[in-house]
Amino acid sequence: MRRVEGRPATGSRAVAVLLLATSFLVAVADPAEAKRRGHARKAVSGYNPPYAAMVVDVKSGRTLHAVNEDALRHPASITKVMTLYMLFEQLEKGRYDLDSPLSISANAAAQAPSKLGLRPGSTVTVEEAIKALVTKSANDVACAIGENIAGSEPRFAEMMTRKAKALGMSRTHYANASGLPDPDQITTAHDLTILARAIQDRFPRYYRYFQTRSFAFRGRTIGNHNRLLGNVEGVDGIKTGYTRDSGFNLMTAAKLGDRQIVAIVLGGKSGASRDRIMADLVRANLPRAYAGARQTAPVVEVAERGRPAVVAEADSRTRTVLASADDDAVETTNSTSTAPLDIRPATTTPGSRRAGLQALPSAAQAYAGPASQAPFPGTGGKSTARLPAVEGVASRAEGPPKDARSDGAKSVTPTPWVIQLGAMDDEDKAKSILADARSRTGMLSKAAPYTVRVTHGGTTLFRARFSGFAEQGAAQDACTALKKNGFNCFATRS
């Protein structure tokens, strides 16, 4: 009897084994399922993601702290800052308004969490989408934004990469709109400091959304993942991120009184440790930031210039240094990895931390990156390019540059607010861009063009400016008109 009863049991076991094997093969054969399973595993003890960090003084452009700032890392959901940059641009152009509907495709609805759980065929408004990315970090909404703007997420990722290059994020490459795991989704802490400044400079009206603590969505209250908001003095944004490969990431902006910084932490071992590191960086570096008038031009895109504009010509842009009034030391440890798309922790050699101020690329360098850095090739597809190691550079900042109006413009008395279109290495170029700008917009008919000669570190530049603005709003309105005509411009106190 035992042998007879045992035969069906043996057959049942065989069937069970066969079903288990079939399930395993299906899972392996389905890349999406394999990815989901692979990235759903919880962190184990000893988890050590690659770390990088950078803190930049917004007003002076100085690097206040840097560790592995040029080493390749995965951005995770910090990707969504660029996704929102692209959406804000569409709002600015008038293609959308905050109440415009964004459709949810089946592909968007199928994205892995974190997500709102939207159904295919449904819609969200642009404002709901913004808040969903800022608070919930919703992957389904991020994908939908890309699809609505570009027609498909891959095309949107190509647009994001081109935008990154235009901003000077030379080592950043996007493969999707959300930051979900992809080996080709890469950036650096240095590049992310550029994005953190650019989104504030370009879209001050919409940047306020990054301060959202929570928002109500169809019967739910959704809180912000950024625990530093309201808990660390000065912090006003902007975005968290996590995948197993990236570790716990955080992009932060902080402002207290007249001082302002942006800070990046990549590769935290946990959300709590990442937050502690960032809180310490903010508390240590915000008091060291420059409290005077902003010395750096806003970070804008190369495409916005449309003609020689922001600073010196390409062959001299890396020679432009913007000085700070302070002489505090900077810690810096750069990556020395040369492996293709290596995201492991960079090697740190003894003595690599140096005293002195590390020159952060000025507005000119923010467009193309330092000459020693190889840009990430292409705007789409995959790459196995080797990125050369970037050696640390430490230097002592000199005093504020000598600023004098050119002899040809002595009769112009600057008003409380002026606008600047750029700084050229030749005065004739500066005068030419002023004449060109004046001919393209009627708002400058009563403004007085003049140039300002600036000499610093052996380099002479000529700032192209217009006087004639008593109020900040009038100066900014003039800049808006100029930007619509392809010029770079920013308003500043005289």
Secondary structure by P-SEA (a helix, b strand, c coil): caaaaaaaaaaaaaaaaaaaaaaaaaaaacaaaaaaaaaacccccccccbbbbccccccccccccccccccccccccaaaaaaaaaaaaaaaaccccccbbbbbcccccccccccccccccccccaaaaaaaaaccccaaaaaaaaaaacccaaaaaaaaaaaaaaacccccccccccccccccccccaaaaaaaaaaaaaccccccccccccccccccbbbbbcccccccccccccccccccccccbbbbbbbbcccccbbbbbcccccaaaaaaaaaaaaaacccccccccccccccccccccccccccccccccccbbbbbccbbbbbbbbbccccccccccccccccccccccccccccccccccccccccccccccccccccccccbbbbbbcccccccccccccccccccbbbbccccccaaaaaaaaaaaaaccccccccccbbbbbbcccbbbbbbbccccccaaaaaaaaaaaaaabbbbbbbcc
